[in-house]
Amino acid sequence: MTREEIASIVKKQREFFESGKTLPVSFRIEALKKLRDALKENEEMLTAALKADLGKSAFEGFMCEVGLLATEVTYMIRHVRRFSREKTVATPLPQFASRSYVKPMPYGVTLIMSPWNYPLLLTLEPLADAIAAGNTAVVKPSAYSPNTSEAIRKILEGIYPPEFVSVVTGGREENNFLLDEKFDYIFFTGSKNVGKMVLERAAKHVTPVTLELGGKSPCIVDKSANLPLAAKRIVF
């Protein structure tokens, strides 16, 4: 995808967000239901893509990605009204004649950049949360899990208009084009080195960022442990 095409996507998403169409909770719930239904209808395609990219069995693909994702989407459908409700708070004495409240509001146009190791879960779970909060989203799945990325593209393009949710596939060039754009929030999952680059590029626009970075997963096994069982669980 070219720089101009990506810039056009971001522009159209900003116009869509500023129209206020994503603000009604009813719109968000309907969008989440579309995602939930699409996951169910395309479960076989998704698990096959995970098998092709990562060698995950259908059982592992469902237990570790598709099933967890379906649970998150269902949770958001059930609770988004409560999450979006304004909350009355105490009014300071000098403003006694007024009413004070906290009202959750969406950031706007978001960018979701996901990794190859859990390419479905770590792409669509942040998307579900972004939708529940009333944002638009540009989704950039990993180039290292091409079958899953293509499955994600097919599903999302089939249920959402591009001014609401768009999928950008490709590699480093597309990543750079995306990071040149001004987003209102960036959610990145990946390596520490790339995370540093994302943070540096986001800082130019003072864009808030969530970084879920890879690293070591230390495990301490003491004398009381069942060593065969501990070893089995660590390997898993």
C-alpha positions, 0 to 999 in steps of 0.5 A: 500500500502506498503512502498516499493510500494510507494517508487517505485511509487516516483522513477518511477515518478522522472524518468518520470519527468527527461525524460522531457516528461511533459515539452511540453505544448502540453503534458500538454494540452492533459493531461488536456483534458483527465481529463476534458473529464473523469469528464464529462463522470463520472459525475453520478459516482462522484455525487453518491460517494459524496452522499454516503460519505457526503450526498450531493445531485446531485445538490450540488455535481455538483455546489460545486465540479464537476462544479467548477472543470470542470471550473478550468480544462477548464481555465487551458487548455485555458491559460496554453500556456500563463502561460508557456511562457518565459518573457523577462526582463531587462538585467543589464548593466554589462551583456549588451551583454547578454539576460535576461528572466524569464522562468516558470519551474515545480517543479518536483514530487509533492504530493497532500494530500486532505481532506474529506469535499470537497474530489473531488474538493480539490483533482483534482483541485490541480492536474489540476494545477500541470499538467498544470505546468508540474509536475508529481503527487502522489495523496493521497485522504482522507480515510474518504471519501472512495467512492469518493477516489475510484472514483478518483482512477478509473478515474485517473488510467483510463487516466494516466500512474502511472509514471505520476499520481498515486493514493495512498489510505489508512490511516495514515500508507500510509500518513507516508510512503508518507511523508518519501519520498522526493517530490519536492512540497507538497500541503496539505489541512486539519487540523492544527495539521496534517499540522504541521506534514506535514511541519515538515516532509517536512522540512527534505528534504527542500521541499516547501509546501502549507498548506490550513488548517482548522479553524474558519470562523467568521462572523460579523453581524451588526445592518444593516443586514437582520437577517433572510437572514444573518442567512440563508446564515451563515448556508449554 
